[in-house]
Amino acid sequence: MGMPLFMAIRRTAPAATAPASDGLAPAAVGSLRSRIEVLRRHRRWLLPLVVAVLLGQMAAAMITTAVQQTPTIDEPVYVGTAEVYLAQRDLRFNPEHPPLGKLIIASGLAFTDVHLDPDFTGDQTALGRHVLYESGNDPWRVMLFARLPMIALTLLFGLVVFAFARDLVGAAGGVAALALYAFSPDVIAHGSLATLDVPAAGFLLTSVWLLRRARGQPLRYLPLAGLALGAALATRMNTLAAAPVLLLLAAVSYWSARRTPGLDRRGTLRLIAYSALAAAGVALVAVAVVWATYLAVDPRPPWTTPRNVPDIRGKRGLVTAWLPVPEPYRDGMRIQFGIEYSTKGGGFLFGRRYFGSLWYYLPAAVLVKTPLGMLALWAAGAVTLLTARRLRPAAPYLLLLPAVLLAVLLDGSRGFGVRYAIFLPMFLAVAAAGVLIHRTWWAYGMTAALVVFVAVSSLRTFPYYLPYSNEAFGGPSKTRQHLHDSNVDWGQDLGRLAERLRQRYPDERVWLGYKGSGVPSYYGIDARDPLRAKPEEVRGLLLVSNSAVAKAEPGGPLEALIESSRPIDEVGHSITIFRRD
């Protein structure tokens, strides 16, 4: 992805097609025209080839990750719920998240012969364990087919990133943006999982891209933007914070498309009214999508409110009560409000365990887990959007929504991972391409060099994308010293741990402190819980998930065991193997 490639993809300058000057001989004119024609022919196949290569390497990385990783903490719940959707058409499990993301997962499960006990009774966590480990199903196969639709969707969002950036600054910008997206460790890590973060963010990006296009053809693109917004709302509850921003952008797009010079006061008022109606139309389409996803799962009334739904009052309670959405959606919102603003639990940042919430947790985590070259291009692109006259109209579309969503997240208490801000590498990849509005060698050279830096940093972490951190913070092997949970250890390496034990530590006595949803015995790990034995009995190998290490209580039994052991190995940068003599 060097500078010559960016320059080759760049549009042929108008001067190159100008008529020959009087000073050129006919033979020279013919040679020049021939070379221009060759460049044009090459450009026709070069651009699709580069896009295919970038998406191909991303697909290979995600599929490899999906094949090797065991279920993360959240995935079994979504997979079990998706199977209930298929087999029983029932919404009772996982009501805190709307159905669309799980319906996408179900599209992969439809190609497997998953057995589900129709008489199962238990909560959603038990359901996931039942489907994967207790019903005779092959969890490796089930998880792969659950993850494949998400991988395909992540690749399609890459095309949206490319198209959005190309609309702004041309083909070279599209390639630069796609490269940043395709090499993003966070997007690869979470795009290869059967979870909801990437699809929700991708649908928001798609909606914003369509709203930007609506500035030229509002009647064509505004309804499509409403569909994409509805898909986001029907995937994750936290996308509701994006709705007011997107509806404002819808009105702005219609205004820009229909505004003409010399409008009088009456014409201006009429245009304002039409713009508001256009935004209302987008909202109606989005709400219709939400209703359709619920009815697609279970069209039978009535809905019975789950017992774990909290009583949310105040402004949030009023919003929940007045939104024109299905009753299961309202209850899901109440559950989410209860989770997002809970003061229970705590987090881990830069080696310090804390309780409650830290407003700067997500910005700090993004700083740790984003490639340095990507951070530089994000900053340069944002500045260019705000200062370059030609790009300034695009700034609200690319910068306003991420800023609002990030501000909302800072007010919550979800210090569990950058996956909550996975929209940043999507939107800011497009923004970064704005640097190429400066059609100079230094702009192309700087962009190419930084993209290569990002690619090298990303490829070096293969296939351990989940625990990635950039070079300034020591790389993937040091992430556990700064962060925890889905930033580094989400239960994904149970299978790799089993293989390591078979290869290097056969016949050893094993004690396991595992944080995850997998069942160790299924993978052949015969281990005991070190916290259920006397300290003097814990001898041999002590295996501890790094999230458990980070959250070990000071002076508690796990910390005492760890401090009296010596680390001898690690698996996937997420599980540490200690020797305890």
KEDOZA-894637 format. One record per residue: residue in three letters; x, y, z of N, C-alpha, C in turn. Coordinates in steps of 0.1 Angstrom, whole numbers, plus 2048, in hexadecimal, padded with zeros to 3 digits. Each point is the difference from the previous one (the first is absolute). Example, Ala and Ser with C-alpha at 12.3 -4.5 7.8 and 13.67 -1.06 7.14 Angstrom:
2
ALA8847C784E7F780C80080980C800/SER7FC80B7F980980B8007F880B808/
END
This chain:
581
MET8087F48007F880C80080980C800/GLY80A8017F780980B8007FA80C7F8/MET80880A8007FC80D7F97FE7FD7F1/PRO8077F97F97FD7FE7F27F37FA7FE/LEU7FB7F78087F37FA7FF7F580B801/PHE80180980B7F680A8018008097F4/MET80C8037FB8018097F57FA7FA7F3/ALA8027F37FF7FB7F97F47F07FF800/ILE7FB7FF80C7F18008017FA80D7FF/ARG80880A8037FB80E8007FA8037F2/ARG7F68087FF7FA8047F380A8077F7/THR7FF7FD7F38098067F77FD80F800/ALA80A8098017FD80E8017FB8057F2/PRO7F780A8017FA8067F380B8047F6/ALA80B80580580A8057F78057F57F8/ALA8007F48048067F57F97F87FD7F3/THR7F38048007F77FD7F57FE80C7F7/ALA80880A8037FE80C7F88067FE7F2/PRO7FB8087F68067FF7F280E803800/ALA8077FA7F680E8037FF80380E7FD/SER80B80580580480E7FD8078007F2/ASP80180C7FB8068027F380E7FB7FF/GLY8077FF80C80E7FC8008027F17FF/LEU7F67F78018017F28007FF7FA7F2/ALA8097F87FC7FF7F97F37F57F6800/PRO7FA7FD7F57F57F67FF8037F2807/ALA80D7FC7FE8047F380680080180F/ALA80480B80680080280E7F2800805/VAL7F78077F97F28018047FA7F2800/GLY8037F87F67FA7F28008067F880B/SER80D8028038057F880B7FA80480E/LEU7FE80D8027FA80580C7F27FA802/ARG7F88017F57F27FB8018007F1802/SER80A7F97FB8007F18028037FD80E/ARG80A8078068037FE80E7F4803809/ILE7F980B7FD7F48048087F67F5800/GLU7FE7FA7F47F67F57FE8047F4808/VAL80D7FD8008057F48087FD80280E/LEU80380D8057FD80380F7F27FE803/ARG7F78057F77F27FE8027FB7F2801/ARG8067F87F67FC7F28008057F980D/HIS80C8038048057FA80C7F880480D/ARG7FC80C8007F980580B7F27F9802/ARG7FB7FC7F57F37F98008017F3808/TRP80B7F97FF8017F380780980280D/LEU80880A80180980280B7F880380D/LEU7F68097FF7F880480C7F97F4805/PRO7F87F87F87F97F580680A7F5806/LEU80B7FF7FA80A7F680580580580E/VAL80380C80180580580D7F57FE80B/VAL7F48047FD7F57FE8097FE7F1804/ALA8017F77F67FF7F280280B7FB809/VAL80C8057FE80C7FB8087FE80580F/LEU7FC80C8027FE80580D7F57F9808/LEU7F57FE7F97F57F88068047F1802/GLY8077FB7F68047F28018097FD80C/GLN80A8098038087FE80B7F880180D/MET7F780A8007F780180C7F87F4802/ALA7FA7FB7F57F87F38028097F5805/ALA80C7FF7FB8097F580480380180F/ALA80280D80480380280F7F47FD808/MET7F48047FC7F47FE8087FC7F1801/ILE8017F97F47FD7F28008097F8808/THR80D8037FF80A7F98087FD80280F/THR7FD80C8047FD80380E7F37F9804/ALA7F68007F77F37F98048027F1801/VAL8097FA7F88027F28018087FC80D/GLN8098088048097FD80B7FB80380E/GLN7F780A8017FC80580D7F37F9805/THR8017FC80D7F47FB8067F680B804/PRO7F47FD8047F680A80280480A80A/THR7FE80D7FD80380B8097F480180A/ILE80180880A7F680180B7F28027FB/ASP7FE80A7F67F38037FC7FA7F77F5/GLU8087FA7F87FC7F87F57F67F5803/PRO8027F880A7F67F58027F2805802/VAL7FE80B8077F38058027F98047F3/TYR8088077F77FA8047F37FD7F47F7/VAL8097F68017FE7F47F77F47F8805/GLY7FF7FE80E7F57F98057F38077FD/THR80080D8017F48087FD7FC7FF7F1/ALA80A8017F87FE7FE7F17FA7F37FD/GLU8047F58077FA7F37FD7F27FF805/VAL7FD80780B7F28018057F78077F6/TYR80680B7FA7F88077F67FD7F67F4/LEU8097F87FC7FE7F77F57F67F5803/ALA8027FA80C7F97F48037F2803807/GLN7FF80B8087F58028087F980D7FD/ARG8068097F97FA80D7FD7FC80780D/ASP8098018097FD80580D80A80B804/LEU7FC80B80680880C80380480180E/ARG7FE7F580880180180F80F801804/PHE8097FB7F880E80080480780D7FA/ASN80A80580880880C7FC7F880C7FC/PRO7F58048087F880B7FB80780E800/GLU80C80080780780D8018068047F3/HIS8007F77F68058047F27F57FC7F6/PRO7FE8097F77F57FD7F58047F47F8/PRO7F77FB7F88027F37F98098007F4/LEU80380B7F98057FF7F380E7FA800/GLY80980480980D7FA8008007F1802/LYS7F77FB8097FE7F28027FA7F97F4/LEU7F78077F97FB7FA7F480B7FE7F5/ILE80980980080C7FF7F78087F3804/ILE8027FF80D8077F48057F87F37FC/ALA7F38018017F77F57FD8017FC7F1/SER8038097F88017FD7F180C7F67FE/GLY80A80180980B7F67FF7FC7F3806/LEU7F980180C7FC7F38067F77F87F8/ALA7F88077F77F77F87F88077F67F7/PHE80C8017FE8087F67F88067F5809/THR7FD80080C8057F68097F47F8806/ASP8037F48057F57F880680180180F/VAL7FD80C80580180380F7F47FA807/HIS8037F880A7F57FA8087FE80980C/LEU7F38038037FC80880B7F47F9808/ASP8027FE80C7F67F98087F480A801/PRO7F47FC7FB7F48098017FB80280E/ASP8047F78097FC80180E80A807809/PHE80A8077FA80A8068087FB80B808/THR80480080D7FC80B80980C805807/GLY80380D7FF80C80680680280E7FA/ASP80A80780580280E7FC8087FF7F3/GLN80380C7FA8078017F380E7FB801/THR80780180B80D7FB8018007F1800/ALA7F77FA8077FF7F18007FB7FB7F2/LEU7F88087F97FC7FD7F380C7FF7F6/GLY80980980180C8007F78087F4803/ARG8037FD80D8077F48037F97F37FC/HIS7F38008017F87F47FC8027FD7F1/VAL7FE80B7F88017FE7F280E7FC7FB/LEU80A80580680E7FE7FC8067F3805/TYR7FC7FC80D8087F68077F77F4805/GLU7F38028017F87F68077F67FA7F7/SER8008037F37F57FA7F88067F77F4/GLY80C7FC8018067F87F68058077F4/ASN80080E8008048087F580F801800/ASP8068037F480F8037FF80280F802/PRO80580480B80180F8038098077F5/TRP80B7F97FC8088067F57F88037F4/ARG7F97F67FB7F88027F47F580B802/VAL7F97FF80B7F580980380580F801/MET80C80280680580D8028058057F2/LEU8067F87F88058047F37F48057F7/PHE7F57F88007F58047F87F980C805/ALA80080280D7FA80C80680980C7FD/ARG80D7FF7FF80980B7FD8008047F2/LEU7FF7F77F78018027F17F780C7FB/PRO7F38018047F980B7FB80580D805/MET80580180C80680C80580D8047F9/ILE8087F67FC80C8037F87FC8057F2/ALA7F67FA7FA7FB8057F37FB80F801/LEU7F880380B7FB80D80280B80A802/THR80A7FC80880C8098028078037F3/LEU8017F77F78068027F37F880A7F8/LEU7F37FE8007F78097F980180F805/PHE80280180D80280D80680D8067FB/GLY80A7F87FD80C8057FA7FD8067F3/LEU7F77FB7F87FC8067F37FA80E802/VAL7F880180B7FA80D80480B80A803/VAL80A7FC80880B8098038078047F3/PHE8027F77F78078047F47F78097F7/ALA7F37FD7FF7F88097F87FE80E806/PHE7FF80080D7FE80D80780D8097FD/ALA80C7FA80280C8087FE8028047F2/ARG7FD7F77F78018037F27F780B7FB/ASP7F48008067F780C7FD80680D804/LEU80880080B80580C80580D8057F9/VAL8097F77FE80D8047FA8057F77F5/GLY7F87F77FA8057F87F58047F2804/ALA8057F97F68037F280180C7FE80A/ALA80A8087FF80B7FF8097FC80180F/GLY7F780A8037FB80180D7F87F4804/GLY7F87FA7F77F97F48038097F4804/VAL80B7FF7F98097F580380780380D/ALA80480C80380680380D7F77FD80C/ALA7F38057FE7F67FD80B7FE7F1802/LEU7FE7F97F57FE7F280180C7F8806/ALA80C8057FD80C7FA80680080280F/LEU7FD80C8057FF80280E7F67F7807/TYR7F47FF7F97F57F78058057F2800/ALA8057FB7F58037F27FE80B7FB809/PHE80980980480B7FD8097FE80380F/SER7F48068037FD80380E7FF7F4808/PRO8097FE80A7FF7F48097F37FF807/ASP7FA80B8047F37FF8087F57FC7F6/VAL7FF8057F47F67FC7F78017F17FC/ILE80D7FC7FE8027F27FD7FC7F780C/ALA80480480C7FD7F880C7F17FE802/HIS7F980B8007F28008037F77FC7F4/GLY8058037F47F97FC7F48007F17FE/SER8097F98068007F17FF7F97F980A/LEU7F88078097F97FA80B7F18027FD/ALA7F87F68067F18017FF7FB80980B/THR80380D7FF7FC80A8097FA80B7F9/LEU7FB80B8077F880A7FA80780D7FD/ASP80C80280580680D8008038057F1/VAL8077F77F88038047F37F48037F7/PRO7F67F78007F58027F77F880D804/ALA7FF80380D7F980C80480780D7FB/ALA80E80080280880B7FB8008017F1/GLY8007F57F98008007F27F48057FA/PHE7F47FC8067F38067FB80080F802/LEU80580580B80080E8028098077F5/LEU80C7FA7FD8088067F67F98007F2/THR7F97F57FD7F97FF7F37F580B800/SER7F980280B7F680A80080580E7FD/VAL80C80380780680D7FE8058027F2/TRP8067F67FA8048007F27F48037F7/LEU7F57F98027F48037F77FB80E802/LEU80080580D7FC80D80280980A7F9/ARG80C7FE80080A8097F97FC8007F1/ARG7FD7F47FA7FC7FF7F27F38077FD/ALA7F780080B7F38077FE80180F7FD/ARG80C80580280180F7FD7FF8027F1/GLY8027F57F87FE8017F27F37FA7FB/GLN7FC7F58067F37F97FC7F87FC80C/PRO7F980A8067FA7FD80D7F57F57FF/LEU7F88007F67F57F67FF8057F27FE/ARG80C7FF7FB8067F27FE8077FB80C/TYR8078098078097FB80B7FA80280E/LEU7F78098027FA80180E7F97F4804/PRO7F77FA7F87FA7F380580A7F5803/LEU80B7FF7F880A7F680380780380D/ALA80380D80280680480D7F77FC80C/GLY7F38017FE7F77FC80A8007F1803/LEU8027F87F58017F280280D7FC808/ALA80B8077FC80C7FD80780080580F/LEU7F980B8037FF80580D7F77F6808/GLY7F57FB7FA7F87F68068077F3803/ALA8097FC7F78087F480280980280D/ALA80680C80180880280C7F880080D/LEU7F48077FF7F880080C7FB7F2804/ALA7FE7F77F67FB7F380280B7F6803/THR80D80580280B7F880380580280E/ARG80280D80480480380D7F880C806/MET7FD80080C7F980B80680880D801/ASN80D7FF80280880C8018008097F4/THR7FC7FA7F47FF8097F47F580A801/LEU7F77FF80A7F680A80180680E802/ALA80B80180680780D8018038077F3/ALA8027F77F68038057F27F48067F9/ALA7F47FB8047F48047F87FE80F7FE/PRO80080880B7FE80E7FE80A8077F7/VAL80D7FB80180A8067F77FD7FC7F1/LEU7FD7F47FE7FD7FC7F27F48067FA/LEU7F68038087F48077FC80380E7FC/LEU80880680980580E7FC8088007F3/LEU8087F67FE8088007F47F67FD7F4/ALA7F67F98027F67FD7F57FA80E7FC/ALA7FC80880A7FA80D7FD80A8097F9/VAL80D80080480A8087FA8027FB7F1/SER8007F37FE8037FB7F37F48047F6/TYR7F47FF8057F58057F780080F7FE/TRP80480780A80180F7FE80B8037F6/SER80B7F980180B8037F77FC7FC7F1/ALA7F97F67FF7FC7FB7F37F68097F9/ARG7F78068087F58087FA80280F801/ARG80A80480780280F8018058067F3/THR7FA80B7FD8038077F480380F803/PRO8098077F880380E8037F48087FF/GLY7FF80A8097F580A7FF7F37FC806/LEU8007F68097F47FC8067FA80C809/ASP7F38037FF7FA80A8087FD7F980E/ARG7FA8088097FD7FB80D7F67F5800/ARG7F58017F77F67F57FF8077F37FB/GLY8088027F68077F47FA8097F980A/THR8078098088097FA80B7F87F880A/LEU7F58068057F87F98097FA7F37FB/ARG7FC8007F37FB7F47FA80B7F67FF/LEU80C8047FD80B7F67FF8037FA80D/ILE80080980B8027FB80D7F67F5804/ALA7F38037FC7F57F68038037F37F9/TYR8038017F38037F47F880C7F8805/SER80A80780580C7FA8067FC7F880C/ALA7F78068097FC7FA80C7F77F37FC/LEU7F88017F67F87F57FB8097F57FB/ALA80B8037F98097F67FB8077F980C/ALA80480780A8057FA80C7F67F7807/ALA7F38048007F67F88067FE7F37F8/GLY8018017F37FF7F57F780B7F5803/VAL80C80580280B7F78047FD7F980D/ALA7FB8088097FD7FA80D7F57F57FF/LEU7F68037F87F57F67FE8057F37FA/VAL8098017F68067F47FA8087F980A/ALA8088078088087F980B7F87F980A/VAL7F58068047F77FA80A7F97F47FA/ALA7FD8017F37FA7F47F98097F4800/VAL80D8037FE80A7F58008007F980D/VAL80080880B8017FB80E7F47F7802/TRP7F48057FC7F47F78028017F47F8/ALA8058017F48007F47F780A7F5805/THR80B8048078097F68057F97F880C/TYR7F98078087F97FA80B7F57F77FB/LEU7F88047F67F57F87FB8067F47F8/ALA80C8027FA8067F47F98037F580A/VAL80380380C8037F680A7F37FA806/ASP7F88098057F47FB8077F480A7FD/PRO7F77FD7F77F58097FE7F47FF809/ARG8027F780A7F57FD80980080980C/PRO7F58088027FF80780D7FA7F780A/PRO80080380D80780C80680E7FD804/TRP80780A80480E7FF8067FF80080F/THR8077F78068017FF80F80D806804/THR7FF80B80880C8078058087F6809/PRO80D7FF7FD8097F780980180680E/ARG8037F780A80180480E80C809802/ASN80A7FF7F880C80880380080E7FA/VAL7F58057FB7FF80D7FA7FF80B80B/PRO80A80980180080A80B7F580B7FD/ASP7FD80780A7F780B7FF80880D7FE/ILE8008047F380880C7FD7F780C7FF/ARG80480A8087F880C80180780D7FB/GLY7FB80B80180680C7FC7FF8027F0/LYS80A8077FB8008027F18017F47F8/ARG8097F78058027F37F97F37F8800/GLY7F980080B7F37F98017F68067F7/LEU7FF80D7FE7F78077F78037FC7F2/VAL80D8017FC8047FC7F27FC7F27FD/THR8027F780A7FD7F27FE7F17FE7FE/ALA7F88078087F17FE7FF7FA8067F3/TRP80680B7FB7FA8077F48057FC7F3/LEU80B7F87FF8057FC7F37F77F77F9/PRO7FD8017F37F67F87F98077F27FC/VAL8047F98098077F37FD7F87F5807/PRO8037F37FD7F97F58068037FF80F/GLU7F77FA80880280080E80C7F8804/PRO8047F57F980D7F980480C80A7FE/TYR7FF8097F780B80A7FE80180980C/ARG7F480480580080980B8067F980C/ASP7FC7F48038067F880B80F7FE7FE/GLY8047FE7F480F7FF7FE80780D803/MET7FA80B7FC80680D80480180280F/ARG7F67FC80780080180F80B7F7806/ILE8027F47FA80B7F880580D8067FD/GLN8028067F480C8067FC80380C809/PHE7F680880280380C8098057FB80E/GLY7FA7F58058047FB80D80E7FB7FF/ILE8047FB7F580E7FA7FF80A80C7FE/GLU7FD8097F780980A7FC80480A80B/TYR7F780280980280A80B8017F980D/SER8037F38008027FA80D80D804806/THR80180180D80C8048078077F3805/LYS7FA7F57FE8077F380580C7FD7F7/GLY8087F780580B7FB7F980B80A7FF/GLY8088007F580B8097FF8087FD7F4/GLY80B8067FF8097FD7F480E800803/PHE8088007F580F7FF8028068097F5/LEU8098098048068097F680E803805/PHE80A7FE7F780E8038038057FA80D/GLY7FC7F38028057F980C7F980380C/ARG7F58088007F980480C7F17FB7FF/ARG7FC7F980A7F27FB8027F880B806/TYR7F48037FA7F880B8057F27FB801/PHE7F78088077F27FD8027F880C7FA/GLY7F47FD7FC7F880A7FA8048027F2/SER80180D7FC8048037F280A80B7FF/LEU8087FF7F580A80B7FD7FC8067F3/TRP7FD80D7FF7FC8067F480A7FF7F5/TYR80D7FF80380A8007F68057F17FD/TYR7F87F68058047F37FD8017FD7F1/LEU7F58037F87FF7FC7F280B8087F8/PRO80180D80280B8077F880E7FA803/ALA8027FC80C80D7FA8048027F27F9/ALA7F57F88008007F37FA8028017F1/VAL7F980A7FA8028027F180F8037FD/LEU80680980980D8047FE80A7F4800/VAL7FD7F68098087F48027FE7F77F4/LYS7F47FE7FB7FD7F57F77FF8047F2/THR80380D7FC8008047F280E8017FB/PRO8037FB7F480E8027FA80480E800/LEU80C80380280580E8017FE8077F3/GLY8037FA7F57FE8067F37F18037FD/MET7F77F88057F28037FF7FC80C808/LEU80580180C7FD80C80980580D7F9/ALA80C7FF7F980580C7FA7F78047F4/LEU7FC7F67F87F78037F47F2804805/TRP7FB7FB80B7F380480580180F803/ALA80A80480780280E8048018097F4/ALA8097FC7F68028087F47F38017F8/GLY7F97F57FF7F48017F87F5808807/ALA7FF80080D7F680880780380F7FE/VAL80D80480180480E7FE7FD8047F2/THR8037F77F67FD8047F27F28027FE/LEU7F77F78057F28027FE7FB80D806/LEU80680580A7FB80C80680680D7FA/THR80B7FE7F980780C7FA8008017F1/ALA7FF7F47F97FF8017F17F28047FC/ARG7FF80A7F87F38067FC7F87F67F9/ARG8067F87F77F87F67F87FA7F5809/LEU8077FC80B7FC7F58087F880480C/ARG7FF80D8037FA80580C7F17FB801/PRO7F88007F47F37FB8027FE7F2804/ALA80B7F87FE8007F28058037FE80E/ALA80680A8078047FF80E7F57FC809/PRO7F48067FF7F57FC8097FD7F17FF/TYR8007FB7F47FD7F27FD80A7F6806/LEU80C80480080B7F680480580380F/LEU7FE80C80580580380D7F680280B/LEU7F48057FC7F680380A7FB7F3807/LEU7FC7F67F87FA7F480780A7F9809/PRO80D7FD7FB8097FA80A80280880C/ALA80180E7FF80280880C7F47FE80A/VAL7F48007FA7F47FF8098007F2807/LEU8027F67F88007F280580B7FE80B/LEU80C8067FE80A7FF8097FD80880D/ALA7FA80B7FF7FC80880B7F57F8809/VAL7F77F97F97F67F88078077F5808/LEU80A7FA7F98077F580780880480C/LEU80580C7FF80880580C7F880280C/ASP7F38017FE7F780280C7FB7F3806/GLY8037F57F97FC7F380580B7F9808/SER7FE7F380380A7F98098047F37F9/ARG8018007F38047F47F980E8007FC/GLY8097FF80B80E7FF7FD8057F27FD/PHE7FA7FA7F68047F27FD8077FF7F3/GLY80180A7F88077FE7F37FD80B7F6/VAL8098017F67FF8097F57F57FC7F6/ARG7FB7F48027F57FB7F77F480A801/TYR7FE80680B7F580A80180280C7F7/ALA80D8037FD80380B7F78057FB7F3/ILE7FB7F47FB8057FB7F37FC8087F4/PHE7F780A8027FD8097F680C8097FC/LEU80980280980B80A7FD8097FB7F5/PRO8057F47FF8087FC7F57F87FF7F3/MET7F38008007F88017F47FF80E7FB/PHE7FA8098087FE80D7FC80D8087FD/LEU80A7FE80980C8077FF8097FB7F5/ALA7FE7F47FB8077FB7F47FC8087F4/VAL7F48037FF7FB8097F580580E802/ALA7FF80580C80580D80380F8027FC/ALA8087F580480E8007FD8038027F1/ALA7F87FB7F88028017F17FF80E7FC/GLY7FB8098087FF80E7FC80D8077FE/VAL80B7FA80680D8057FE8048017F1/LEU7FB7F77F88037FF7F27F980A7F8/ILE7F88098067FB80C7F980B8087FB/HIS80C80080880C8077FB8077F77F6/ARG7FE8037F48067F77F680F8037FD/THR8077FD80A80F8037FF8077F3804/TRP80D8007FC8087F48038027FE80F/TRP80180B8088017FE80E7F47FA807/ALA7F48047FB7F47FA8067FF7F17FD/TYR8027FD7F38007F27FC80B7F8807/GLY80B80580180C7F98067FD7FE80F/MET7FC80A8077FD7FF80E7F57F6803/THR7F58017F87F57F68028057F27FD/ALA8077FE7F58057F27FD8097FB80B/ALA8098088058097FC80A7F97FC80D/LEU7F68088047F87FD80C7F77F37FE/VAL7FB7FF7F47F87F47FE8087F3801/VAL80C8017FA80A7F58018037FD80F/PHE80280A8078037FF80F7F57F8807/VAL7F38047FC7F57FA8067FF7F17FC/ALA8027FE7F38007F27FB80A7F7807/VAL80C80580280A7F88067FD7FD80F/SER7FB80A8077FC7FF80E7F57F6801/SER7F68007F77F57F78008047F17FD/LEU8087FF7F58047F37FC8097F980B/ARG8088088078087FA80B7F87FA80B/THR7F48048027F87FA80B7F87F47FC/PHE8007FD7F37F97F47FB8047F3807/PRO7F77F88057F18017FF7FA80480D/TYR8088078087FB80480E7FC80F7FF/TYR7F48037F97FC80D7FF7F980680C/LEU7F97F88077F980580C80980780A/PRO80B7FA80480980780980A80A7FA/TYR7FD8057F48098097FA80280D808/SER80C80580180380E80480B8057F8/ASN80180D7FE80B8057F780E800806/GLU8098037F880E7FF80580480980B/ALA7F980B80180380A80C7FC7F980D/PHE7F77F78007FC7F980D8057F2800/GLY80A7FC7F88077F38017FA7F57F8/GLY7F68037F87FB7F57F77F77F6807/PRO7FA7F67F97F67F78068057F980D/SER80C7FD8018057F980C7FF80880D/LYS7FF80D7FE7FF80980C7F2806802/THR7F77FD7F87F38068017FA7FD80E/ARG8027F48057FA7FC80D80580980B/GLN80B8077FE80580980B7F880E800/HIS7F98027F57F980D7FF7F17FF801/LEU7FA7F57FA7F27FE7FE7FC7F2804/HIS7F37FE8007FB7F28027F37FD7F8/ASP7F97F68037F47FC7FA8017FF7F1/SER7F68057F88007FE7F180C8077F9/ASN80780880780C8067FB80C7F67FE/VAL7FF7F580880C7F78007FC7F2802/ASP7F77FD8097FC7F38047F17FF802/TRP7FA7F97F67F17FF8007FC7F1800/GLY8097F88057FE7F28008027F97F3/GLN8078067F78027FB7F280A7F57FE/ASP8097FE80A80B7F77FE8007F3807/LEU7F47FB8037FF7F38078057F57F8/GLY7FC8007F38057F67F780F8007FE/ARG80680C7FF80E8017FF8077FB80C/LEU7FA80380C8067FB80C8007F1801/ALA7F57FA7FC8007F180080B7FA7F7/GLU8028067F480B7FC7F780D802806/ARG80380B80780C8038078037F580B/LEU7F67FD8078027F680B8047F37FA/ARG7F97FC7F68037F37F980E7FF7FB/GLN80580C7FA80D8007FA80B80180A/ARG7FF80980980B8038097FF7FB80E/TYR7F47FE8057FF7FC80E7F77F4802/PRO8037F57F97F77F48028037FB80E/ASP7F57FA8068017F980D80380A80C/GLU7FF80D7FE80280980B7F2802807/ARG80180380D7F58038087FC80F7FD/VAL7F38027FD7FC80D7FA7F580680A/TRP80280D8027F78088087FC80C7F7/LEU7F38027FE7FC80A7F67F680B806/GLY80580C7FE7F780C8037FC8077F3/TYR7F57FA7FA7FD8047F37F480A800/LYS80180B7F97F580A7FE7FA7FF7F2/GLY7F57F97FF7FA7FF7F37F47F7800/SER7FB7FE7F47F37F87FE8037F27FC/GLY80C7FD7FC8037F27FC8007F680B/VAL7FF7F37FC8007F680A80E7F87FF/PRO80980280980E7FB7FF8007F17FD/SER7F77F88078017F27FF7FC7FB7F1/TYR7F88087F97FD7FC7F280D8007F8/TYR80980980280C8017F880B7F7806/GLY7FD7F880A80A7F680580880680B/ILE7FC80B80680880680B7FA7FA80D/ASP8087F88077FC7FA80D80780880B/ALA7F880A8058068098097F680280C/ARG80680580B7F980380C80080F803/ASP7F68048077FF80E80480A80380C/PRO80A8097FE80980380B7FA80780B/LEU7F58077FE7F980780B7F87F7809/ARG7FE7F37FC7F97F78088097F6807/ALA80C80380180A7F7807808808809/LYS8067FA80A80A80780880C8047F9/PRO80680B80380C8057F880B7F67FF/GLU8027F980B80B7F68007FD7F47F7/GLU7F47FE7FC7FC7F57F78038047F1/VAL80080D7FD8028047F280E7FF7FC/ARG8037F57FA80E7FD7FB7FF7FC7F1/GLY80A8047F88007FC7F27FE80D7F8/LEU7F77FF7F67FE80B7F77F4808804/LEU80180D8027F58098037FE8087F3/LEU7F47FE7FA7FC8077F47F680B803/VAL80280C7FD7F780B8047FE8097F4/SER7F38037FD7FC80A7F680680D805/ASN8058087F680680D8047F680A805/SER7F37FE7FC7F68098067FE7FD80F/ALA8017F38037FF7FC80E80C805808/VAL80C8007FA80B8058067FF80F803/ALA7FA8087F67FF80E8027F680380B/LYS7F57F88017F680380A8017F980D/ALA80C7F98028027F980D80080A80B/GLU7F87FD80B7FF80880B80E802807/PRO80480C80480C8018078007F980E/GLY80A7F78028007F880C7F77F47FF/GLY7F97FE7F57F67F57FF8087F37FD/PRO7F87F57FF8067F37FE8077FE7F3/LEU7FA8067F58067FF7F380D8077FF/GLU7FF80D80580D8087FF80B7F9808/ALA7FC7FA80C80B7F98088057F47F8/LEU7F87F97F98057F57F88098047F5/ILE7FC80B7F98088057F580E805805/GLU80080880B80C80580580A7F6805/SER7FB7F48038097F58058027F67F5/SER7FE8047F38027F87F58098077F6/ARG8067F97F68088077F67FB7FD7F2/PRO7FE80B7F87FB7FE7F380A7F97F7/ILE7FB7F67F88097F97F87FC8007F1/ASP7F38047FD7FB7FF7F37F48097FF/GLU7FB8037F37F48067FE7F97FB7F4/VAL7F38017FF7F97FB7F47F780B7FA/GLY8038037F47F880A7F980080E806/HIS80A80380980180D8077F4802809/SER7F87F58037F48028088007F780C/ILE8087F58018017F780B80E7FE804/THR80380280D80E7FE8048017F3808/ILE80B7F97FD8037F380680B80280B/PHE7FC7FD80C80A80280B8047F2805/ARG80C7FF8058057F48077FF80280F/ARG7F97F78077FF80180E8067F3807/ASP80B8018068077F58067FB7FD80E/
END
